[in-house]
Amino acid sequence: MHDSSTQAASAPAARDDAPQTTAPPDLPAPIFTTARLLVRPLHPQDAPSMSRAANTPAIAKHMTNTFPSPYTLDSATTWIAMNRDPPFLNWAICSAAAPDQVVGGCGLKPGADVQGCGVEIGFWLGEPWWGKGYMTELLRGMVGWVFGSEEGVRLSGRPGGWTRVWGWVFGGNEGSLRVFEKAGFRREGVMRGAAEKWGESVDLVVFGLLKGEWEERKKKETAE
């Protein structure tokens, strides 16, 4: 689990084997889909399912302190209201089979000044969906959207888009460490004792992926 936010469009083509689903007409269209997931802007009706998915200390222990615990209906309602206007930087993660039910969240935090070439990525997933490969699937899809879509380039405000995606994980969060590694990120270093969570000093493990590295991997996958 990882959080990059204050809490935590031309999209890539959907895979041929992705489930064909139709979201309720009042829900926003997804920015991208994967085999089992879709990522879309938040909607007021997401509050109940978001609260249910997020309301566990097992998630909050791996997030920044701005992530509420307990995660109440009011917490979800407030977060959604903060993210209803463009430019969108935080989205709902939903099962492709149930696009009206939030199972997690993801977001981007653009770098500033000399680090404006990069963007930080964060995510969380409801505990019932752990251990099934969903977050690796999500992270690969998110990177593809950031680097490979017209909307991702527009969101960056930079010609050619962002050239680096990065994220951090609390030391000891083995699940999220594996997610970044499986998604092709490089473990770039450890910031020792760089954070305090629930009264304990914790390390921050930093992961990064360059656009050129992602492009090379895509070429190899295409060649295979």
Protein Blocks (a to p, Z undefined) as FASTA:
>chain_A
ZZfbfnopadddddfklccddddfkbccdfbdcfkbccddddfklmmmmmmmmmcfklmm
mmcfklccdddfklmmmmmmmmmbccdfbdcdddfklmmbcfbdcdddddehjllmpccd
dddddfklgonlmmmmmmmmmmmmmmmpmklmmmnopghiaabdcddddehilmlmmmmm
mnopacfbdcehkbceehiacddddddddfklmmmmmmmmmmZZ
